Amino acid sequence: AHYDCAPGTPGADDNASGAAALLELARRFRGRSGAVELRFVAFSTEEPPFFGSEQMGSAHYAAALAREGRKGAGMLSLEMLGYYSDEPGSQNYPPVLSLFYPSRGNYLGLVSNLASRGFLGRIRDGWKAPGGLPVVASALPEWLRVITLSDHLWFWGRGWPAVMVTDTAFLRNPHYHEATDLPDQLDYARLADAVDGLEAAIYAFVR
């Protein structure tokens, strides 16, 4: 998860929500053993003016792993997990996709490129949120630029399977990159349920 926020914004959803989930998951997995090594990494410089450049913290980290010859089983990018709405029409999509996905922004998205669909399926299948927060899992082509807009981009570029875990950012949250991205806009019950669901999915993957 990236811990920086866009200039001039408080960044409660983008991306304090993702960073908080990262810290809580790291706490829960501390001391556990499994077949897969887990790393919990907080990235800097995801936001403008660095976004899309090799100055992103995730670009540096992915390059360092490549220099070490490491190949990962998968990467989860926690990108905005705290904003939800049950209102009809609260969820937006790029053209055409609205025909296939829910109109209410009351779910967590799991988004991958086509090459990562196997990893995506395993995370989706392991998801168990006790509060009932649903996930919508989608493997989509990378030419659909909206799916590339976070730290997972650099892992795709290095051949890693990677999934963005997201409340869909500006496709749902009207406070995205605004001064109104404040803590009182977040749904903490569903954010907590997202962390529980992720814990179950990660544990099912690594055990």
ChimeraX commands (.cxc) that place a marker at each C-alpha (Angstrom):
marker #1 position 0.00,0.00,0.00 radius 0.5
marker #1 position 1.22,3.53,-0.66 radius 0.5
marker #1 position 1.29,5.90,2.30 radius 0.5
marker #1 position 1.57,9.21,0.48 radius 0.5
marker #1 position -1.44,11.26,-0.56 radius 0.5
marker #1 position -2.08,13.72,-3.36 radius 0.5
marker #1 position -0.82,17.26,-2.65 radius 0.5
marker #1 position -3.39,19.34,-0.79 radius 0.5
marker #1 position -5.52,16.39,0.31 radius 0.5
marker #1 position -5.86,14.71,3.73 radius 0.5
marker #1 position -5.87,11.29,2.04 radius 0.5
marker #1 position -8.17,9.43,4.43 radius 0.5
marker #1 position -9.30,6.98,1.77 radius 0.5
marker #1 position -6.38,7.58,-0.63 radius 0.5
marker #1 position -4.51,5.96,0.91 radius 0.5
marker #1 position -4.63,5.98,4.69 radius 0.5
marker #1 position -7.30,3.27,4.43 radius 0.5
marker #1 position -4.94,1.01,2.48 radius 0.5
marker #1 position -1.97,1.78,4.72 radius 0.5
marker #1 position -4.01,1.06,7.86 radius 0.5
marker #1 position -5.15,-2.28,6.40 radius 0.5
marker #1 position -1.53,-3.12,5.57 radius 0.5
marker #1 position -0.39,-2.45,9.14 radius 0.5
marker #1 position -3.22,-4.48,10.65 radius 0.5
marker #1 position -2.59,-7.43,8.33 radius 0.5
marker #1 position 1.12,-7.33,9.16 radius 0.5
marker #1 position 0.24,-7.44,12.86 radius 0.5
marker #1 position -2.09,-10.40,12.38 radius 0.5
marker #1 position 0.41,-12.43,10.38 radius 0.5
marker #1 position 3.38,-11.76,12.65 radius 0.5
marker #1 position 4.71,-15.06,13.93 radius 0.5
marker #1 position 2.68,-17.25,11.58 radius 0.5
marker #1 position 4.46,-19.74,9.36 radius 0.5
marker #1 position 3.51,-20.95,5.90 radius 0.5
marker #1 position 4.80,-22.19,2.58 radius 0.5
marker #1 position 5.11,-18.67,1.12 radius 0.5
marker #1 position 7.15,-15.76,2.49 radius 0.5
marker #1 position 5.02,-12.69,3.13 radius 0.5
marker #1 position 6.28,-9.13,2.89 radius 0.5
marker #1 position 4.22,-6.12,3.94 radius 0.5
marker #1 position 5.56,-3.06,2.16 radius 0.5
marker #1 position 4.55,0.61,2.41 radius 0.5
marker #1 position 5.43,2.58,-0.71 radius 0.5
marker #1 position 6.16,6.26,-1.13 radius 0.5
marker #1 position 5.69,8.51,-4.19 radius 0.5
marker #1 position 2.66,6.79,-5.72 radius 0.5
marker #1 position 0.84,10.09,-6.20 radius 0.5
marker #1 position 1.53,12.95,-8.65 radius 0.5
marker #1 position 3.98,14.24,-9.69 radius 0.5
marker #1 position 5.64,10.82,-9.50 radius 0.5
marker #1 position 2.81,8.55,-10.65 radius 0.5
marker #1 position 3.66,6.54,-13.75 radius 0.5
marker #1 position 7.37,7.29,-13.45 radius 0.5
marker #1 position 10.24,5.14,-12.29 radius 0.5
marker #1 position 10.47,7.39,-9.22 radius 0.5
marker #1 position 7.53,5.58,-7.66 radius 0.5
marker #1 position 8.55,3.65,-4.56 radius 0.5
marker #1 position 6.97,0.50,-5.99 radius 0.5
marker #1 position 9.06,0.85,-9.17 radius 0.5
marker #1 position 12.25,0.96,-7.09 radius 0.5
marker #1 position 11.16,-2.02,-4.99 radius 0.5
marker #1 position 10.15,-4.16,-7.97 radius 0.5
marker #1 position 13.47,-3.36,-9.65 radius 0.5
marker #1 position 15.39,-4.32,-6.49 radius 0.5
marker #1 position 13.59,-7.67,-6.33 radius 0.5
marker #1 position 14.46,-8.28,-9.97 radius 0.5
marker #1 position 18.14,-7.55,-9.30 radius 0.5
marker #1 position 18.04,-10.11,-6.50 radius 0.5
marker #1 position 16.53,-12.65,-8.89 radius 0.5
marker #1 position 13.36,-12.96,-6.84 radius 0.5
marker #1 position 10.10,-14.03,-8.47 radius 0.5
marker #1 position 6.99,-13.62,-6.40 radius 0.5
marker #1 position 3.93,-15.83,-6.12 radius 0.5
marker #1 position 1.81,-12.70,-6.24 radius 0.5
marker #1 position 1.40,-9.08,-5.14 radius 0.5
marker #1 position -1.66,-7.41,-3.60 radius 0.5
marker #1 position -1.88,-3.63,-3.96 radius 0.5
marker #1 position -4.15,-2.16,-1.27 radius 0.5
marker #1 position -5.51,0.95,-2.98 radius 0.5
marker #1 position -8.35,2.77,-1.20 radius 0.5
marker #1 position -10.47,0.39,0.89 radius 0.5
marker #1 position -12.75,2.63,2.93 radius 0.5
marker #1 position -15.53,4.25,0.86 radius 0.5
marker #1 position -18.84,2.49,0.17 radius 0.5
marker #1 position -22.36,3.46,-0.85 radius 0.5
marker #1 position -25.62,1.54,-1.04 radius 0.5
marker #1 position -27.26,4.17,-3.26 radius 0.5
marker #1 position -28.36,3.02,-6.73 radius 0.5
marker #1 position -26.08,4.51,-9.37 radius 0.5
marker #1 position -23.29,5.25,-6.88 radius 0.5
marker #1 position -20.84,3.05,-8.78 radius 0.5
marker #1 position -19.41,4.22,-12.10 radius 0.5
marker #1 position -17.37,2.36,-14.73 radius 0.5
marker #1 position -15.52,2.96,-17.96 radius 0.5
marker #1 position -17.78,2.62,-21.02 radius 0.5
marker #1 position -19.47,-0.76,-21.55 radius 0.5
marker #1 position -18.36,-2.28,-18.22 radius 0.5
marker #1 position -21.47,-0.87,-16.51 radius 0.5
marker #1 position -23.46,-3.51,-18.40 radius 0.5
marker #1 position -21.74,-6.29,-16.46 radius 0.5
marker #1 position -21.11,-4.98,-12.94 radius 0.5
marker #1 position -23.21,-3.73,-9.98 radius 0.5
marker #1 position -24.63,-0.21,-9.93 radius 0.5
marker #1 position -24.18,0.20,-6.16 radius 0.5
marker #1 position -20.75,0.94,-4.72 radius 0.5
marker #1 position -21.13,-1.43,-1.79 radius 0.5
marker #1 position -18.45,-3.99,-2.66 radius 0.5
marker #1 position -14.66,-4.30,-2.70 radius 0.5
marker #1 position -13.03,-4.75,-6.09 radius 0.5
marker #1 position -10.31,-7.29,-6.90 radius 0.5
marker #1 position -8.80,-6.25,-10.23 radius 0.5
marker #1 position -6.06,-7.91,-12.26 radius 0.5
marker #1 position -4.68,-8.03,-15.76 radius 0.5
marker #1 position -5.39,-11.10,-17.86 radius 0.5
marker #1 position -2.03,-12.71,-17.05 radius 0.5
marker #1 position -2.84,-12.59,-13.31 radius 0.5
marker #1 position -6.27,-14.20,-13.49 radius 0.5
marker #1 position -5.08,-17.42,-11.80 radius 0.5
marker #1 position -3.78,-15.50,-8.78 radius 0.5
marker #1 position -6.95,-13.38,-8.80 radius 0.5
marker #1 position -9.06,-16.54,-8.66 radius 0.5
marker #1 position -7.21,-17.88,-5.66 radius 0.5
marker #1 position -7.60,-14.62,-3.74 radius 0.5
marker #1 position -11.31,-14.48,-4.63 radius 0.5
marker #1 position -11.85,-18.09,-3.60 radius 0.5
marker #1 position -10.14,-17.57,-0.24 radius 0.5
marker #1 position -12.12,-14.42,0.57 radius 0.5
marker #1 position -14.25,-14.79,3.69 radius 0.5
marker #1 position -15.56,-11.56,5.19 radius 0.5
marker #1 position -17.57,-12.30,8.36 radius 0.5
marker #1 position -19.63,-9.12,7.94 radius 0.5
marker #1 position -20.68,-10.12,4.45 radius 0.5
marker #1 position -18.76,-7.51,2.43 radius 0.5
marker #1 position -18.92,-8.81,-1.14 radius 0.5
marker #1 position -16.05,-8.76,-3.61 radius 0.5
marker #1 position -16.27,-8.34,-7.36 radius 0.5
marker #1 position -13.28,-9.95,-9.09 radius 0.5
marker #1 position -12.33,-8.87,-12.61 radius 0.5
marker #1 position -9.45,-9.80,-14.91 radius 0.5
marker #1 position -9.28,-7.12,-17.58 radius 0.5
marker #1 position -6.88,-6.10,-20.39 radius 0.5
marker #1 position -4.17,-3.58,-19.51 radius 0.5
marker #1 position -5.15,-1.25,-22.33 radius 0.5
marker #1 position -8.03,-0.33,-20.02 radius 0.5
marker #1 position -5.89,2.27,-18.29 radius 0.5
marker #1 position -8.05,2.60,-15.18 radius 0.5
marker #1 position -6.86,-0.83,-13.97 radius 0.5
marker #1 position -3.19,0.26,-14.06 radius 0.5
marker #1 position -3.46,3.19,-11.65 radius 0.5
marker #1 position -1.53,2.00,-8.61 radius 0.5
marker #1 position 1.62,0.26,-7.41 radius 0.5
marker #1 position 0.80,-3.15,-8.90 radius 0.5
marker #1 position 1.65,-1.71,-12.33 radius 0.5
marker #1 position 5.40,-2.17,-11.79 radius 0.5
marker #1 position 4.95,-5.77,-10.67 radius 0.5
marker #1 position 2.99,-6.59,-13.81 radius 0.5
marker #1 position 5.90,-5.07,-15.72 radius 0.5
marker #1 position 8.28,-7.52,-14.01 radius 0.5
marker #1 position 6.11,-10.52,-14.80 radius 0.5
marker #1 position 4.53,-10.92,-11.35 radius 0.5
marker #1 position 0.89,-11.88,-10.86 radius 0.5
marker #1 position -0.69,-8.89,-9.11 radius 0.5
marker #1 position -4.14,-7.80,-7.97 radius 0.5
marker #1 position -5.33,-4.33,-7.02 radius 0.5
marker #1 position -7.68,-4.44,-4.02 radius 0.5
marker #1 position -9.80,-1.29,-4.18 radius 0.5
marker #1 position -13.05,0.51,-3.49 radius 0.5
marker #1 position -12.60,1.73,-7.11 radius 0.5
marker #1 position -11.37,5.24,-6.20 radius 0.5
marker #1 position -12.80,8.03,-8.39 radius 0.5
marker #1 position -15.28,5.62,-9.98 radius 0.5
marker #1 position -17.15,5.74,-6.66 radius 0.5
marker #1 position -15.64,8.19,-4.18 radius 0.5
marker #1 position -16.52,11.85,-4.95 radius 0.5
marker #1 position -13.81,12.97,-2.49 radius 0.5
marker #1 position -10.98,11.42,-4.49 radius 0.5
marker #1 position -8.00,13.83,-4.62 radius 0.5
marker #1 position -10.07,16.51,-2.89 radius 0.5
marker #1 position -9.67,18.37,0.39 radius 0.5
marker #1 position -12.82,16.54,1.52 radius 0.5
marker #1 position -11.10,13.12,1.60 radius 0.5
marker #1 position -11.53,13.13,5.38 radius 0.5
marker #1 position -11.79,10.37,8.01 radius 0.5
marker #1 position -15.52,11.00,8.59 radius 0.5
marker #1 position -16.25,9.95,5.00 radius 0.5
marker #1 position -15.05,6.38,5.59 radius 0.5
marker #1 position -17.14,3.32,6.43 radius 0.5
marker #1 position -15.09,1.76,9.21 radius 0.5
marker #1 position -17.28,-1.31,9.65 radius 0.5
marker #1 position -16.83,-2.31,6.03 radius 0.5
marker #1 position -13.15,-1.38,6.10 radius 0.5
marker #1 position -12.70,-3.75,9.04 radius 0.5
marker #1 position -14.62,-6.45,7.16 radius 0.5
marker #1 position -12.31,-5.92,4.18 radius 0.5
marker #1 position -9.30,-6.57,6.42 radius 0.5
marker #1 position -10.91,-9.76,7.74 radius 0.5
marker #1 position -11.65,-10.92,4.21 radius 0.5
marker #1 position -8.10,-10.21,3.09 radius 0.5
marker #1 position -6.67,-12.05,6.09 radius 0.5
marker #1 position -8.68,-15.14,5.14 radius 0.5
marker #1 position -7.67,-14.89,1.47 radius 0.5
marker #1 position -3.98,-14.45,2.20 radius 0.5
marker #1 position -3.94,-17.24,4.76 radius 0.5
marker #1 position -5.65,-19.63,2.32 radius 0.5
marker #1 position -3.00,-18.74,-0.27 radius 0.5
marker #1 position 0.11,-19.17,1.88 radius 0.5
marker #1 position -0.71,-22.05,4.21 radius 0.5
marker link #1:1,2 radius 0.2
marker link #1:2,3 radius 0.2
marker link #1:3,4 radius 0.2
marker link #1:4,5 radius 0.2
marker link #1:5,6 radius 0.2
marker link #1:6,7 radius 0.2
marker link #1:7,8 radius 0.2
marker link #1:8,9 radius 0.2
marker link #1:9,10 radius 0.2
marker link #1:10,11 radius 0.2
marker link #1:11,12 radius 0.2
marker link #1:12,13 radius 0.2
marker link #1:13,14 radius 0.2
marker link #1:14,15 radius 0.2
marker link #1:15,16 radius 0.2
marker link #1:16,17 radius 0.2
marker link #1:17,18 radius 0.2
marker link #1:18,19 radius 0.2
marker link #1:19,20 radius 0.2
marker link #1:20,21 radius 0.2
marker link #1:21,22 radius 0.2
marker link #1:22,23 radius 0.2
marker link #1:23,24 radius 0.2
marker link #1:24,25 radius 0.2
marker link #1:25,26 radius 0.2
marker link #1:26,27 radius 0.2
marker link #1:27,28 radius 0.2
marker link #1:28,29 radius 0.2
marker link #1:29,30 radius 0.2
marker link #1:30,31 radius 0.2
marker link #1:31,32 radius 0.2
marker link #1:32,33 radius 0.2
marker link #1:33,34 radius 0.2
marker link #1:34,35 radius 0.2
marker link #1:35,36 radius 0.2
marker link #1:36,37 radius 0.2
marker link #1:37,38 radius 0.2
marker link #1:38,39 radius 0.2
marker link #1:39,40 radius 0.2
marker link #1:40,41 radius 0.2
marker link #1:41,42 radius 0.2
marker link #1:42,43 radius 0.2
marker link #1:43,44 radius 0.2
marker link #1:44,45 radius 0.2
marker link #1:45,46 radius 0.2
marker link #1:46,47 radius 0.2
marker link #1:47,48 radius 0.2
marker link #1:48,49 radius 0.2
marker link #1:49,50 radius 0.2
marker link #1:50,51 radius 0.2
marker link #1:51,52 radius 0.2
marker link #1:52,53 radius 0.2
marker link #1:53,54 radius 0.2
marker link #1:54,55 radius 0.2
marker link #1:55,56 radius 0.2
marker link #1:56,57 radius 0.2
marker link #1:57,58 radius 0.2
marker link #1:58,59 radius 0.2
marker link #1:59,60 radius 0.2
marker link #1:60,61 radius 0.2
marker link #1:61,62 radius 0.2
marker link #1:62,63 radius 0.2
marker link #1:63,64 radius 0.2
marker link #1:64,65 radius 0.2
marker link #1:65,66 radius 0.2
marker link #1:66,67 radius 0.2
marker link #1:67,68 radius 0.2
marker link #1:68,69 radius 0.2
marker link #1:69,70 radius 0.2
marker link #1:70,71 radius 0.2
marker link #1:71,72 radius 0.2
marker link #1:72,73 radius 0.2
marker link #1:73,74 radius 0.2
marker link #1:74,75 radius 0.2
marker link #1:75,76 radius 0.2
marker link #1:76,77 radius 0.2
marker link #1:77,78 radius 0.2
marker link #1:78,79 radius 0.2
marker link #1:79,80 radius 0.2
marker link #1:80,81 radius 0.2
marker link #1:81,82 radius 0.2
marker link #1:82,83 radius 0.2
marker link #1:83,84 radius 0.2
marker link #1:84,85 radius 0.2
marker link #1:85,86 radius 0.2
marker link #1:86,87 radius 0.2
marker link #1:87,88 radius 0.2
marker link #1:88,89 radius 0.2
marker link #1:89,90 radius 0.2
marker link #1:90,91 radius 0.2
marker link #1:91,92 radius 0.2
marker link #1:92,93 radius 0.2
marker link #1:93,94 radius 0.2
marker link #1:94,95 radius 0.2
marker link #1:95,96 radius 0.2
marker link #1:96,97 radius 0.2
marker link #1:97,98 radius 0.2
marker link #1:98,99 radius 0.2
marker link #1:99,100 radius 0.2
marker link #1:100,101 radius 0.2
marker link #1:101,102 radius 0.2
marker link #1:102,103 radius 0.2
marker link #1:103,104 radius 0.2
marker link #1:104,105 radius 0.2
marker link #1:105,106 radius 0.2
marker link #1:106,107 radius 0.2
marker link #1:107,108 radius 0.2
marker link #1:108,109 radius 0.2
marker link #1:109,110 radius 0.2
marker link #1:110,111 radius 0.2
marker link #1:111,112 radius 0.2
marker link #1:112,113 radius 0.2
marker link #1:113,114 radius 0.2
marker link #1:114,115 radius 0.2
marker link #1:115,116 radius 0.2
marker link #1:116,117 radius 0.2
marker link #1:117,118 radius 0.2
marker link #1:118,119 radius 0.2
marker link #1:119,120 radius 0.2
marker link #1:120,121 radius 0.2
marker link #1:121,122 radius 0.2
marker link #1:122,123 radius 0.2
marker link #1:123,124 radius 0.2
marker link #1:124,125 radius 0.2
marker link #1:125,126 radius 0.2
marker link #1:126,127 radius 0.2
marker link #1:127,128 radius 0.2
marker link #1:128,129 radius 0.2
marker link #1:129,130 radius 0.2
marker link #1:130,131 radius 0.2
marker link #1:131,132 radius 0.2
marker link #1:132,133 radius 0.2
marker link #1:133,134 radius 0.2
marker link #1:134,135 radius 0.2
marker link #1:135,136 radius 0.2
marker link #1:136,137 radius 0.2
marker link #1:137,138 radius 0.2
marker link #1:138,139 radius 0.2
marker link #1:139,140 radius 0.2
marker link #1:140,141 radius 0.2
marker link #1:141,142 radius 0.2
marker link #1:142,143 radius 0.2
marker link #1:143,144 radius 0.2
marker link #1:144,145 radius 0.2
marker link #1:145,146 radius 0.2
marker link #1:146,147 radius 0.2
marker link #1:147,148 radius 0.2
marker link #1:148,149 radius 0.2
marker link #1:149,150 radius 0.2
marker link #1:150,151 radius 0.2
marker link #1:151,152 radius 0.2
marker link #1:152,153 radius 0.2
marker link #1:153,154 radius 0.2
marker link #1:154,155 radius 0.2
marker link #1:155,156 radius 0.2
marker link #1:156,157 radius 0.2
marker link #1:157,158 radius 0.2
marker link #1:158,159 radius 0.2
marker link #1:159,160 radius 0.2
marker link #1:160,161 radius 0.2
marker link #1:161,162 radius 0.2
marker link #1:162,163 radius 0.2
marker link #1:163,164 radius 0.2
marker link #1:164,165 radius 0.2
marker link #1:165,166 radius 0.2
marker link #1:166,167 radius 0.2
marker link #1:167,168 radius 0.2
marker link #1:168,169 radius 0.2
marker link #1:169,170 radius 0.2
marker link #1:170,171 radius 0.2
marker link #1:171,172 radius 0.2
marker link #1:172,173 radius 0.2
marker link #1:173,174 radius 0.2
marker link #1:174,175 radius 0.2
marker link #1:175,176 radius 0.2
marker link #1:176,177 radius 0.2
marker link #1:177,178 radius 0.2
marker link #1:178,179 radius 0.2
marker link #1:179,180 radius 0.2
marker link #1:180,181 radius 0.2
marker link #1:181,182 radius 0.2
marker link #1:182,183 radius 0.2
marker link #1:183,184 radius 0.2
marker link #1:184,185 radius 0.2
marker link #1:185,186 radius 0.2
marker link #1:186,187 radius 0.2
marker link #1:187,188 radius 0.2
marker link #1:188,189 radius 0.2
marker link #1:189,190 radius 0.2
marker link #1:190,191 radius 0.2
marker link #1:191,192 radius 0.2
marker link #1:192,193 radius 0.2
marker link #1:193,194 radius 0.2
marker link #1:194,195 radius 0.2
marker link #1:195,196 radius 0.2
marker link #1:196,197 radius 0.2
marker link #1:197,198 radius 0.2
marker link #1:198,199 radius 0.2
marker link #1:199,200 radius 0.2
marker link #1:200,201 radius 0.2
marker link #1:201,202 radius 0.2
marker link #1:202,203 radius 0.2
marker link #1:203,204 radius 0.2
marker link #1:204,205 radius 0.2
marker link #1:205,206 radius 0.2
marker link #1:206,207 radius 0.2
view
